[in-house]
């Protein structure tokens, strides 16, 4: 049973679009025992073949490549030239080349990637850093989404929109193009596990930004970003997003940081509480310490505190499965939201037949280990027409926000697509016990 009358379902559906593609680095596999020929690795042999082309063939091949890419991408010359310089002297021997040779070699070490071809789900929402031009009582927001493409690999993509004073939501049309970021390793830190800094200044709109797996620990997916607008004690504002990095062999928690959604830093979290999914940062320090929700035992919601934003250990179990719709596990549905009554936490519960439903709980503002109240029934679950998709019977969110006294709740269905609902905050609190 659910409190179906609590949520108002909005006529918004965000579906995957296979036409949204980005140009990303491609490195040919070279792990076969027979890969080397005359001591020259596969990447070098590819470059050698390009360098051996006649001037006429080089021009023909490059024209064909540019013609295909220019239909979907801006500044193709710049992208391919940059890729050449990334491989020159690293994947291949440093070489002196013409402009045409550099571009074609860059093309052979690039690929088009449809980053949201299969699914677009598990959203998170925060206030946009730029509120200029917004009507009184309205708010511009940033929506992060998990896009799934070839090989079931997950990337991060974005949308923007407006929430009006009456709680209505409008999503801005996404850009027709997507631009891969410029990437550099963050100096310092662990030499075998450096973070990365991404520069997305070539994107003209936030919807053109795509953050795809970059490091070896992310190579099979960057999953389920939980965004939060964090205000530090000195008033400085930054946006953080905890997410799951999937290497193909294991998972760990990492964190995205940005102040402007143009430059991003991605770093690993450390400590014994970071080896599972579902961590969510509080939007401010509590009693001088950073605070985080976690689910390190894969069943309960835990509260963690730390003096180090990137190191998390220990913790206190604060919310456990109680109702039949959460008997399997309970987890957070994004970062806690501070309201007058305390910390509002959207939750997900897993029940029979692996049904995922959304609920909520309220934690004490000064001591979040104290559970004040929780919903006894789901506030939202897949309706009959929404049950089926890639993973049936799933309603899931990675973050909501409160605008006025209305909960704005983006959520995913069946691990396939995204929609929105709104819930009056006072009615939600009345539904708790």
NURO-406553 format. One record per residue (C-alpha): residue in one letter; x, y, z; residue number from 1. Coordinates in Angstrom, 1 decimal. Example, Ala and Ser with C-alpha at 12.3 -4.5 7.8 and 13.67 -1.06 7.14 Angstrom:
# residues 2
["a", [12.3, -4.5, 7.8], 1]
["s", [13.7, -1.1, 7.1], 2]
# end
This chain:
# residues 433
["x", [0.0, 0.0, 0.0], 1]
["x", [1.2, 3.5, -0.7], 2]
["x", [0.2, 7.1, 0.1], 3]
["x", [-0.7, 7.6, -3.6], 4]
["x", [-2.5, 10.8, -2.9], 5]
["x", [0.6, 12.5, -1.5], 6]
["x", [2.5, 12.9, -4.7], 7]
["x", [1.4, 14.9, -7.8], 8]
["x", [2.9, 13.3, -10.9], 9]
["x", [4.2, 15.9, -13.4], 10]
["x", [3.8, 15.5, -17.1], 11]
["x", [7.6, 15.3, -17.6], 12]
["x", [9.5, 12.3, -19.1], 13]
["x", [13.2, 12.3, -19.9], 14]
["x", [14.1, 9.4, -22.1], 15]
["x", [17.4, 8.2, -23.5], 16]
["x", [18.4, 9.6, -26.8], 17]
["x", [20.9, 7.5, -28.9], 18]
["x", [21.6, 10.6, -31.1], 19]
["x", [23.4, 12.3, -28.2], 20]
["x", [27.0, 11.4, -28.8], 21]
["x", [30.4, 12.6, -27.6], 22]
["x", [33.9, 12.1, -29.0], 23]
["x", [35.9, 10.4, -26.4], 24]
["x", [39.4, 8.9, -26.3], 25]
["x", [39.8, 5.4, -27.7], 26]
["x", [42.8, 3.1, -27.0], 27]
["x", [43.0, -0.1, -28.9], 28]
["x", [43.5, -3.2, -26.8], 29]
["x", [47.1, -4.5, -26.8], 30]
["x", [47.0, -7.3, -24.2], 31]
["x", [47.3, -10.3, -26.5], 32]
["x", [50.6, -12.3, -26.2], 33]
["x", [50.9, -11.9, -29.9], 34]
["x", [50.1, -8.1, -29.9], 35]
["x", [53.6, -6.9, -30.5], 36]
["x", [55.0, -7.2, -34.1], 37]
["x", [58.7, -6.6, -34.5], 38]
["x", [58.7, -5.0, -31.1], 39]
["x", [56.2, -2.3, -32.1], 40]
["x", [52.9, -2.1, -30.1], 41]
["x", [49.5, -2.0, -31.8], 42]
["x", [49.1, 1.8, -31.3], 43]
["x", [52.4, 2.4, -33.0], 44]
["x", [51.5, 0.2, -35.9], 45]
["x", [48.2, 2.2, -36.4], 46]
["x", [50.1, 5.5, -36.4], 47]
["x", [52.7, 4.0, -38.8], 48]
["x", [50.0, 3.1, -41.3], 49]
["x", [48.6, 6.6, -41.2], 50]
["x", [52.1, 8.1, -41.7], 51]
["x", [52.6, 5.8, -44.7], 52]
["x", [49.5, 7.1, -46.6], 53]
["x", [50.1, 9.0, -49.8], 54]
["x", [49.2, 12.7, -49.7], 55]
["x", [46.2, 12.0, -51.9], 56]
["x", [44.9, 9.1, -49.7], 57]
["x", [45.5, 11.1, -46.6], 58]
["x", [43.3, 13.9, -47.9], 59]
["x", [40.6, 11.6, -49.0], 60]
["x", [40.5, 9.7, -45.6], 61]
["x", [40.5, 12.8, -43.5], 62]
["x", [37.8, 14.4, -45.6], 63]
["x", [35.6, 11.4, -45.1], 64]
["x", [36.2, 11.4, -41.3], 65]
["x", [35.6, 15.2, -41.0], 66]
["x", [32.4, 15.0, -43.0], 67]
["x", [30.9, 12.3, -40.7], 68]
["x", [31.9, 14.0, -37.5], 69]
["x", [31.0, 17.6, -38.4], 70]
["x", [27.3, 16.6, -38.6], 71]
["x", [27.1, 16.1, -34.8], 72]
["x", [30.1, 17.9, -33.3], 73]
["x", [31.6, 21.4, -33.1], 74]
["x", [35.3, 22.2, -33.4], 75]
["x", [36.2, 18.8, -34.7], 76]
["x", [39.7, 19.9, -35.7], 77]
["x", [40.4, 21.1, -32.2], 78]
["x", [39.2, 17.8, -30.7], 79]
["x", [41.2, 15.6, -33.0], 80]
["x", [44.3, 17.7, -32.7], 81]
["x", [44.1, 17.6, -28.9], 82]
["x", [43.7, 13.8, -29.1], 83]
["x", [46.8, 13.6, -31.2], 84]
["x", [48.9, 15.5, -28.7], 85]
["x", [47.5, 13.2, -25.9], 86]
["x", [48.9, 10.1, -27.7], 87]
["x", [52.1, 11.6, -29.3], 88]
["x", [55.0, 10.5, -27.2], 89]
["x", [52.8, 8.4, -24.9], 90]
["x", [50.9, 5.8, -26.8], 91]
["x", [53.0, 6.3, -29.9], 92]
["x", [56.6, 7.5, -30.5], 93]
["x", [56.9, 11.2, -30.7], 94]
["x", [56.7, 12.2, -34.4], 95]
["x", [56.9, 15.3, -36.6], 96]
["x", [53.7, 15.4, -38.6], 97]
["x", [51.6, 17.6, -40.9], 98]
["x", [48.3, 19.0, -39.7], 99]
["x", [46.4, 16.5, -41.8], 100]
["x", [48.4, 13.6, -40.4], 101]
["x", [47.9, 14.8, -36.8], 102]
["x", [44.1, 15.1, -37.3], 103]
["x", [43.8, 11.6, -38.8], 104]
["x", [46.0, 10.0, -36.1], 105]
["x", [43.8, 11.7, -33.6], 106]
["x", [40.7, 10.3, -35.3], 107]
["x", [42.1, 6.7, -35.1], 108]
["x", [42.5, 7.2, -31.3], 109]
["x", [39.0, 8.6, -30.8], 110]
["x", [35.5, 7.2, -30.9], 111]
["x", [31.9, 8.4, -30.9], 112]
["x", [30.1, 7.3, -27.8], 113]
["x", [26.3, 7.4, -27.4], 114]
["x", [26.4, 8.0, -23.7], 115]
["x", [22.7, 7.9, -23.0], 116]
["x", [21.5, 5.5, -25.7], 117]
["x", [20.1, 2.8, -23.4], 118]
["x", [18.8, 4.5, -20.3], 119]
["x", [18.6, 7.9, -18.6], 120]
["x", [17.7, 7.6, -14.9], 121]
["x", [18.6, 8.0, -11.2], 122]
["x", [18.4, 11.8, -11.1], 123]
["x", [19.6, 14.3, -8.5], 124]
["x", [18.7, 18.0, -8.3], 125]
["x", [20.3, 21.2, -6.8], 126]
["x", [19.8, 24.9, -7.2], 127]
["x", [21.7, 26.3, -10.1], 128]
["x", [24.7, 28.5, -9.2], 129]
["x", [23.3, 31.2, -11.6], 130]
["x", [19.9, 32.5, -10.6], 131]
["x", [20.1, 35.7, -12.7], 132]
["x", [16.9, 36.5, -14.7], 133]
["x", [14.8, 34.1, -12.8], 134]
["x", [11.3, 35.4, -11.9], 135]
["x", [10.5, 36.1, -8.2], 136]
["x", [9.5, 33.0, -6.4], 137]
["x", [11.1, 30.7, -9.0], 138]
["x", [14.3, 28.8, -9.0], 139]
["x", [16.7, 27.6, -11.7], 140]
["x", [18.0, 24.1, -11.0], 141]
["x", [20.6, 21.6, -12.2], 142]
["x", [19.6, 18.0, -12.8], 143]
["x", [22.2, 15.3, -13.0], 144]
["x", [21.3, 12.0, -14.6], 145]
["x", [22.9, 8.6, -15.1], 146]
["x", [23.2, 7.9, -18.8], 147]
["x", [23.9, 4.3, -20.0], 148]
["x", [25.5, 3.6, -23.3], 149]
["x", [27.4, 0.9, -25.1], 150]
["x", [28.6, -2.0, -22.9], 151]
["x", [26.1, -0.9, -20.2], 152]
["x", [28.7, 1.8, -19.1], 153]
["x", [27.3, 4.7, -17.1], 154]
["x", [28.2, 8.3, -17.5], 155]
["x", [27.0, 11.6, -15.9], 156]
["x", [24.9, 13.9, -18.0], 157]
["x", [23.0, 17.1, -17.1], 158]
["x", [19.8, 19.1, -17.7], 159]
["x", [18.7, 22.5, -16.4], 160]
["x", [15.2, 23.8, -15.7], 161]
["x", [13.0, 26.1, -13.7], 162]
["x", [10.8, 25.4, -10.7], 163]
["x", [8.1, 28.1, -10.5], 164]
["x", [6.6, 29.5, -7.4], 165]
["x", [3.5, 27.2, -7.8], 166]
["x", [5.7, 24.1, -7.9], 167]
["x", [5.4, 23.5, -11.6], 168]
["x", [8.6, 22.3, -13.3], 169]
["x", [10.0, 23.1, -16.8], 170]
["x", [13.0, 21.3, -18.3], 171]
["x", [15.1, 23.2, -20.8], 172]
["x", [15.6, 21.5, -24.1], 173]
["x", [19.0, 19.8, -24.2], 174]
["x", [21.7, 20.9, -26.7], 175]
["x", [22.0, 19.0, -29.9], 176]
["x", [25.6, 18.3, -29.2], 177]
["x", [27.7, 16.9, -26.4], 178]
["x", [31.3, 17.9, -25.8], 179]
["x", [33.9, 15.6, -24.1], 180]
["x", [35.9, 17.4, -21.4], 181]
["x", [39.6, 18.3, -21.5], 182]
["x", [41.2, 16.0, -19.0], 183]
["x", [44.3, 16.4, -16.7], 184]
["x", [45.5, 14.5, -13.7], 185]
["x", [45.4, 16.3, -10.4], 186]
["x", [49.0, 16.8, -9.2], 187]
["x", [49.9, 15.4, -5.8], 188]
["x", [47.9, 12.7, -4.0], 189]
["x", [48.5, 9.0, -4.4], 190]
["x", [50.8, 8.3, -7.4], 191]
["x", [48.9, 5.1, -8.2], 192]
["x", [45.5, 6.6, -7.8], 193]
["x", [45.4, 10.3, -8.9], 194]
["x", [42.3, 12.3, -9.2], 195]
["x", [41.3, 14.0, -12.5], 196]
["x", [40.3, 17.5, -13.3], 197]
["x", [37.9, 18.1, -16.2], 198]
["x", [37.5, 21.3, -18.1], 199]
["x", [34.2, 21.7, -19.9], 200]
["x", [34.6, 25.3, -21.2], 201]
["x", [33.9, 24.1, -24.8], 202]
["x", [30.3, 23.3, -23.8], 203]
["x", [27.9, 26.1, -24.5], 204]
["x", [25.2, 24.7, -22.3], 205]
["x", [25.3, 22.4, -19.3], 206]
["x", [23.3, 19.8, -21.2], 207]
["x", [26.4, 19.5, -23.5], 208]
["x", [28.6, 18.3, -20.6], 209]
["x", [29.2, 14.6, -20.3], 210]
["x", [31.4, 13.0, -17.7], 211]
["x", [32.3, 9.5, -18.9], 212]
["x", [34.6, 7.0, -17.1], 213]
["x", [38.2, 8.1, -17.3], 214]
["x", [40.3, 6.2, -14.7], 215]
["x", [40.8, 2.5, -14.4], 216]
["x", [38.6, 2.4, -11.3], 217]
["x", [35.8, 4.0, -13.2], 218]
["x", [36.2, 2.1, -16.5], 219]
["x", [32.8, 0.3, -16.3], 220]
["x", [30.8, 3.2, -15.0], 221]
["x", [30.3, 6.4, -13.0], 222]
["x", [26.9, 5.6, -11.3], 223]
["x", [24.3, 7.5, -9.3], 224]
["x", [25.7, 10.9, -8.5], 225]
["x", [24.1, 12.4, -5.4], 226]
["x", [24.5, 16.2, -5.8], 227]
["x", [24.5, 18.6, -2.9], 228]
["x", [25.0, 22.4, -2.6], 229]
["x", [27.5, 22.6, 0.3], 230]
["x", [27.9, 25.8, 2.3], 231]
["x", [31.0, 25.8, 4.5], 232]
["x", [31.3, 27.6, 7.8], 233]
["x", [33.0, 30.5, 6.1], 234]
["x", [30.2, 31.0, 3.6], 235]
["x", [32.0, 29.5, 0.6], 236]
["x", [29.7, 27.4, -1.7], 237]
["x", [30.7, 24.3, -3.6], 238]
["x", [28.8, 21.6, -5.3], 239]
["x", [29.7, 18.0, -4.4], 240]
["x", [28.4, 14.7, -5.8], 241]
["x", [29.2, 11.4, -4.3], 242]
["x", [29.0, 8.5, -6.8], 243]
["x", [29.8, 4.9, -7.3], 244]
["x", [32.9, 4.1, -9.4], 245]
["x", [32.7, 0.6, -11.0], 246]
["x", [35.9, -0.9, -12.3], 247]
["x", [34.3, -4.1, -13.6], 248]
["x", [35.8, -6.0, -10.7], 249]
["x", [34.8, -3.9, -7.7], 250]
["x", [33.1, -0.7, -6.6], 251]
["x", [34.1, 2.2, -4.5], 252]
["x", [32.8, 5.7, -3.6], 253]
["x", [34.3, 8.8, -5.2], 254]
["x", [33.4, 12.4, -5.1], 255]
["x", [32.8, 15.1, -7.8], 256]
["x", [33.5, 18.7, -6.8], 257]
["x", [32.7, 21.9, -8.8], 258]
["x", [31.8, 25.5, -8.1], 259]
["x", [30.5, 26.4, -11.6], 260]
["x", [29.6, 23.2, -13.4], 261]
["x", [32.4, 24.1, -15.9], 262]
["x", [35.4, 22.7, -14.1], 263]
["x", [35.1, 19.5, -12.2], 264]
["x", [37.4, 17.5, -9.9], 265]
["x", [36.9, 13.7, -9.4], 266]
["x", [38.7, 12.1, -6.4], 267]
["x", [38.4, 8.8, -4.6], 268]
["x", [37.0, 8.6, -1.0], 269]
["x", [39.0, 6.6, 1.5], 270]
["x", [38.2, 4.7, 4.7], 271]
["x", [36.3, 1.5, 5.6], 272]
["x", [32.9, 3.1, 5.0], 273]
["x", [33.5, 3.9, 1.3], 274]
["x", [33.5, 0.4, -0.2], 275]
["x", [29.7, 0.2, -0.8], 276]
["x", [27.1, 2.3, -2.7], 277]
["x", [24.9, 5.1, -1.6], 278]
["x", [26.9, 7.7, 0.3], 279]
["x", [25.3, 11.2, 0.5], 280]
["x", [26.9, 14.3, 2.0], 281]
["x", [25.0, 16.7, 4.3], 282]
["x", [24.8, 20.3, 2.9], 283]
["x", [26.8, 21.8, 5.7], 284]
["x", [29.0, 20.8, 8.6], 285]
["x", [27.4, 19.6, 11.8], 286]
["x", [29.1, 20.6, 15.1], 287]
["x", [32.2, 21.5, 13.1], 288]
["x", [32.5, 18.2, 11.2], 289]
["x", [31.5, 17.0, 7.8], 290]
["x", [28.6, 14.5, 7.9], 291]
["x", [27.6, 11.8, 5.5], 292]
["x", [24.9, 9.2, 5.2], 293]
["x", [26.1, 5.7, 4.2], 294]
["x", [25.0, 2.2, 3.7], 295]
["x", [28.2, 0.2, 4.3], 296]
["x", [26.4, -2.9, 5.4], 297]
["x", [24.1, -2.9, 2.3], 298]
["x", [21.0, -2.9, 4.6], 299]
["x", [20.7, 0.1, 6.9], 300]
["x", [21.3, 3.8, 6.8], 301]
["x", [24.3, 5.0, 8.8], 302]
["x", [25.5, 8.4, 9.9], 303]
["x", [29.2, 9.1, 9.4], 304]
["x", [31.2, 12.2, 10.5], 305]
["x", [34.7, 13.2, 9.6], 306]
["x", [37.2, 16.1, 9.8], 307]
["x", [38.5, 15.0, 6.3], 308]
["x", [36.0, 15.4, 3.4], 309]
["x", [37.7, 12.5, 1.6], 310]
["x", [38.2, 10.0, 4.5], 311]
["x", [35.2, 8.2, 6.1], 312]
["x", [35.2, 5.4, 8.6], 313]
["x", [33.1, 3.9, 11.4], 314]
["x", [29.6, 5.3, 11.7], 315]
["x", [26.4, 4.8, 13.6], 316]
["x", [23.4, 2.9, 12.3], 317]
["x", [20.4, 5.2, 12.5], 318]
["x", [17.6, 3.8, 10.3], 319]
["x", [16.9, 0.1, 9.8], 320]
["x", [14.2, -1.7, 7.8], 321]
["x", [10.9, -1.7, 9.7], 322]
["x", [8.0, -1.9, 7.2], 323]
["x", [7.3, -4.7, 4.8], 324]
["x", [8.2, -2.5, 1.7], 325]
["x", [11.8, -2.1, 3.1], 326]
["x", [12.4, -5.5, 4.7], 327]
["x", [15.3, -6.3, 2.2], 328]
["x", [17.1, -2.9, 2.7], 329]
["x", [16.7, 0.8, 3.2], 330]
["x", [18.9, 3.5, 1.8], 331]
["x", [19.0, 7.2, 1.2], 332]
["x", [17.5, 8.9, -1.8], 333]
["x", [20.1, 11.7, -1.9], 334]
["x", [21.6, 14.2, 0.5], 335]
["x", [19.6, 15.3, 3.5], 336]
["x", [17.5, 18.5, 3.1], 337]
["x", [17.5, 21.0, 5.9], 338]
["x", [14.0, 22.2, 6.8], 339]
["x", [12.6, 24.0, 9.9], 340]
["x", [11.6, 20.6, 11.4], 341]
["x", [15.0, 18.9, 11.0], 342]
["x", [16.8, 16.9, 8.3], 343]
["x", [14.5, 15.5, 5.7], 344]
["x", [15.9, 12.4, 4.1], 345]
["x", [14.2, 10.8, 1.1], 346]
["x", [14.6, 7.0, 1.4], 347]
["x", [14.3, 4.0, -0.8], 348]
["x", [13.0, 0.7, 0.5], 349]
["x", [13.4, -2.7, -1.2], 350]
["x", [10.5, -5.1, -0.5], 351]
["x", [9.1, -8.4, -2.0], 352]
["x", [10.0, -9.3, -5.6], 353]
["x", [12.7, -6.7, -5.3], 354]
["x", [10.3, -3.8, -5.5], 355]
["x", [11.9, -0.4, -4.9], 356]
["x", [9.6, 2.3, -3.4], 357]
["x", [10.4, 5.8, -2.1], 358]
["x", [9.7, 6.9, 1.5], 359]
["x", [11.1, 9.6, 3.8], 360]
["x", [12.3, 10.1, 7.3], 361]
["x", [13.2, 13.1, 9.6], 362]
["x", [16.4, 13.4, 11.6], 363]
["x", [17.2, 15.8, 14.4], 364]
["x", [18.9, 18.9, 13.1], 365]
["x", [21.5, 19.1, 15.9], 366]
["x", [22.0, 15.3, 16.4], 367]
["x", [21.2, 13.4, 13.2], 368]
["x", [21.7, 10.1, 14.9], 369]
["x", [18.2, 10.7, 16.4], 370]
["x", [15.4, 9.5, 14.1], 371]
["x", [12.3, 11.7, 14.8], 372]
["x", [9.8, 10.2, 12.4], 373]
["x", [9.5, 8.1, 9.2], 374]
["x", [6.8, 7.3, 6.7], 375]
["x", [5.0, 4.1, 7.4], 376]
["x", [3.9, 3.6, 3.7], 377]
["x", [5.7, 4.5, 0.5], 378]
["x", [5.1, 8.0, -0.7], 379]
["x", [5.8, 6.8, -4.3], 380]
["x", [6.0, 3.5, -6.1], 381]
["x", [5.8, 2.5, -9.7], 382]
["x", [2.3, 2.6, -11.1], 383]
["x", [1.0, -0.2, -13.2], 384]
["x", [1.9, 1.5, -16.5], 385]
["x", [5.4, 2.3, -15.2], 386]
["x", [6.5, -1.1, -13.8], 387]
["x", [8.4, -2.4, -16.7], 388]
["x", [11.8, -1.5, -18.2], 389]
["x", [15.4, -2.6, -17.9], 390]
["x", [14.9, -3.4, -14.2], 391]
["x", [11.2, -3.9, -13.4], 392]
["x", [9.4, -2.5, -10.3], 393]
["x", [11.9, 0.2, -9.4], 394]
["x", [11.3, 3.8, -8.4], 395]
["x", [14.6, 5.5, -7.4], 396]
["x", [16.0, 8.9, -6.8], 397]
["x", [19.5, 10.3, -6.0], 398]
["x", [18.3, 13.6, -4.7], 399]
["x", [15.4, 15.9, -4.3], 400]
["x", [15.0, 19.6, -3.2], 401]
["x", [12.5, 21.7, -1.2], 402]
["x", [11.2, 24.8, -2.9], 403]
["x", [9.1, 26.9, -0.5], 404]
["x", [7.1, 24.2, 1.3], 405]
["x", [7.0, 21.8, -1.7], 406]
["x", [9.2, 18.8, -2.2], 407]
["x", [10.4, 18.6, -5.8], 408]
["x", [11.1, 15.0, -6.4], 409]
["x", [12.8, 13.8, -9.7], 410]
["x", [12.8, 10.0, -9.8], 411]
["x", [13.6, 7.1, -12.2], 412]
["x", [11.4, 4.3, -13.2], 413]
["x", [12.6, 0.7, -14.1], 414]
["x", [16.2, 1.9, -14.4], 415]
["x", [15.1, 3.3, -17.8], 416]
["x", [13.8, 6.9, -17.8], 417]
["x", [13.1, 9.8, -15.5], 418]
["x", [10.1, 11.8, -14.4], 419]
["x", [9.0, 14.2, -11.6], 420]
["x", [6.6, 14.4, -8.8], 421]
["x", [5.8, 17.1, -6.2], 422]
["x", [4.7, 16.5, -2.6], 423]
["x", [3.5, 19.2, -0.2], 424]
["x", [6.0, 19.3, 2.7], 425]
["x", [3.4, 19.6, 5.4], 426]
["x", [1.4, 16.6, 4.2], 427]
["x", [4.6, 14.6, 3.9], 428]
["x", [5.4, 15.3, 7.6], 429]
["x", [1.9, 14.5, 8.6], 430]
["x", [2.3, 11.1, 7.0], 431]
["x", [5.2, 10.2, 9.3], 432]
["x", [5.0, 8.4, 12.6], 433]
# end
